[in-house]
């Protein structure tokens, strides 16, 4: 019997879901690392529950690369389903096809991402895992679990060493001791 609140797999899934749902603040939008994957999921959910007009109005005209990607994918989805594009969207698409001008990818500081990683490690620790491990020990620490979740989502860092390097500097990124 273990004193851990959840299995390692449950902990990895918990961290992945928290990242996807944006519960670690600006983690996704600041770094745009999940942009394409997360955008597709957002649109799939939105098309199931909202009208195109509601979804479209939330991010038009696109102000950043994230919203640009959403609008671009809305156009593609509507065209594939032979659905009519709203006039404003059709005009935007025609202009983009003639003169492509996506918003520039902004260089962001990794500060918010690193702070989020520290909070993720802490969240797993709350479930009963050790923060770190001896390098020769099996990979079952909070840093290992966060690294596994990041790897499954194709985010960086994807290794224990990368997450551990951020965790060591946690007092710089967070109020965690």
C-alpha positions as CSV (number, residue, x, y, z in Angstrom):
1,X,0.0,0.0,0.0
2,X,1.3,3.4,-0.9
3,X,0.7,6.7,0.9
4,X,0.5,8.5,-2.4
5,X,-2.9,10.1,-3.3
6,X,-2.8,8.8,-6.9
7,X,-0.9,6.5,-9.1
8,X,1.9,7.8,-11.3
9,X,-0.3,7.4,-14.4
10,X,-3.1,9.4,-12.7
11,X,-0.6,12.1,-11.7
12,X,0.7,12.4,-15.2
13,X,-2.9,12.6,-16.6
14,X,-3.8,15.2,-13.9
15,X,-0.9,17.4,-14.9
16,X,-1.7,17.0,-18.6
17,X,-5.3,18.0,-18.1
18,X,-4.3,20.9,-15.9
19,X,-2.0,22.2,-18.7
20,X,-4.7,21.7,-21.4
21,X,-7.4,23.4,-19.3
22,X,-5.1,26.3,-18.6
23,X,-5.2,25.9,-14.8
24,X,-1.5,26.9,-14.7
25,X,-2.3,30.4,-15.8
26,X,-0.6,31.7,-19.0
27,X,1.4,28.6,-19.6
28,X,-0.2,27.8,-23.0
29,X,-0.7,31.2,-24.6
30,X,2.6,32.8,-23.5
31,X,4.6,30.1,-25.1
32,X,2.3,29.0,-28.0
33,X,3.9,25.5,-27.7
34,X,0.6,23.7,-27.6
35,X,-1.1,26.1,-30.0
36,X,-1.9,23.8,-33.0
37,X,-2.9,20.8,-30.9
38,X,-4.9,22.9,-28.4
39,X,-6.5,24.9,-31.1
40,X,-7.8,21.8,-32.8
41,X,-9.2,20.5,-29.5
42,X,-10.8,23.9,-28.8
43,X,-12.5,24.0,-32.2
44,X,-13.7,20.4,-31.9
45,X,-15.4,21.2,-28.6
46,X,-16.7,24.5,-29.8
47,X,-18.2,23.1,-32.9
48,X,-20.1,20.6,-30.7
49,X,-21.5,23.2,-28.4
50,X,-21.6,26.7,-30.0
51,X,-22.5,28.3,-33.2
52,X,-19.8,29.3,-35.6
53,X,-20.7,33.0,-35.1
54,X,-20.1,32.7,-31.3
55,X,-16.8,31.0,-31.8
56,X,-15.8,33.4,-34.6
57,X,-16.7,36.5,-32.6
58,X,-14.5,35.4,-29.7
59,X,-11.3,35.7,-31.7
60,X,-11.9,38.1,-34.7
61,X,-10.1,39.9,-35.9
62,X,-7.2,37.8,-34.7
63,X,-4.9,39.7,-32.4
64,X,-2.2,37.2,-31.9
65,X,-0.9,33.9,-33.4
66,X,-3.2,31.9,-31.2
67,X,-6.3,33.6,-32.4
68,X,-5.0,33.7,-36.0
69,X,-4.7,29.9,-35.9
70,X,-8.2,29.5,-34.5
71,X,-9.7,31.7,-37.3
72,X,-7.7,30.0,-40.0
73,X,-8.9,26.6,-38.8
74,X,-12.5,27.7,-38.5
75,X,-12.3,28.7,-42.2
76,X,-10.9,25.3,-43.1
77,X,-13.5,23.4,-41.1
78,X,-16.4,25.4,-42.7
79,X,-15.0,24.9,-46.2
80,X,-14.6,21.2,-45.7
81,X,-18.1,20.8,-44.5
82,X,-19.4,23.0,-47.4
83,X,-20.9,25.5,-44.9
84,X,-21.2,29.1,-45.7
85,X,-18.6,31.5,-44.4
86,X,-19.8,34.6,-42.8
87,X,-19.1,37.6,-45.0
88,X,-16.5,39.1,-42.7
89,X,-14.7,35.8,-42.4
90,X,-14.8,35.3,-46.2
91,X,-13.3,38.7,-46.7
92,X,-10.6,38.1,-44.2
93,X,-9.8,34.7,-45.8
94,X,-9.6,36.2,-49.3
95,X,-7.2,38.9,-48.0
96,X,-5.1,36.3,-46.3
97,X,-4.9,34.2,-49.4
98,X,-3.9,37.2,-51.5
99,X,-1.5,38.7,-48.9
100,X,-0.6,36.3,-46.2
101,X,0.2,38.2,-43.1
102,X,0.1,36.1,-39.9
103,X,1.0,37.9,-36.7
104,X,4.6,37.6,-35.9
105,X,5.5,35.0,-33.2
106,X,6.5,37.0,-30.2
107,X,9.6,36.2,-28.2
108,X,8.4,35.5,-24.7
109,X,10.3,35.1,-21.5
110,X,10.2,31.6,-20.1
111,X,9.4,33.0,-16.7
112,X,5.7,32.2,-16.6
113,X,6.3,28.7,-18.1
114,X,9.0,28.0,-15.5
115,X,6.8,29.2,-12.7
116,X,4.0,27.0,-14.0
117,X,6.4,24.0,-14.0
118,X,7.3,24.7,-10.4
119,X,3.6,24.8,-9.4
120,X,3.1,21.5,-11.3
121,X,5.9,19.8,-9.4
122,X,4.4,21.1,-6.2
123,X,1.0,19.9,-7.1
124,X,2.3,16.3,-7.6
125,X,4.3,16.6,-4.3
126,X,1.0,17.3,-2.6
127,X,-0.2,13.9,-3.7
128,X,2.6,12.2,-1.8
129,X,5.5,12.1,-4.3
130,X,9.0,13.3,-3.5
131,X,10.0,16.5,-5.3
132,X,13.2,15.0,-6.7
133,X,15.2,11.7,-6.7
134,X,18.7,10.4,-6.6
135,X,20.0,10.2,-10.2
136,X,20.4,6.4,-9.8
137,X,16.9,5.9,-8.4
138,X,13.9,4.8,-10.5
139,X,12.0,7.7,-12.1
140,X,9.1,8.2,-9.7
141,X,9.5,11.7,-8.4
142,X,7.3,14.8,-9.0
143,X,9.9,16.1,-11.4
144,X,9.7,12.8,-13.3
145,X,5.9,12.9,-13.5
146,X,5.9,16.5,-14.8
147,X,8.5,15.6,-17.4
148,X,6.4,12.6,-18.6
149,X,3.3,14.8,-18.9
150,X,5.3,17.5,-20.8
151,X,6.8,14.8,-23.1
152,X,3.3,13.4,-23.9
153,X,2.1,16.8,-24.8
154,X,5.3,17.5,-26.8
155,X,6.2,20.5,-24.6
156,X,9.6,21.4,-23.1
157,X,11.3,20.4,-20.9
158,X,10.7,16.7,-21.5
159,X,13.3,15.2,-19.2
160,X,13.8,14.9,-15.5
161,X,17.0,16.9,-15.7
162,X,15.2,19.8,-17.5
163,X,12.3,19.9,-15.0
164,X,14.7,19.5,-12.1
165,X,16.9,22.5,-13.3
166,X,13.8,24.7,-13.2
167,X,12.7,23.3,-9.9
168,X,16.1,24.1,-8.3
169,X,15.4,27.8,-9.2
170,X,11.8,27.8,-7.9
171,X,12.4,30.6,-5.4
172,X,13.2,32.9,-8.3
173,X,10.0,31.9,-10.2
174,X,7.6,31.4,-7.3
175,X,7.0,31.8,-3.6
176,X,7.6,28.1,-3.1
177,X,10.4,27.2,-0.8
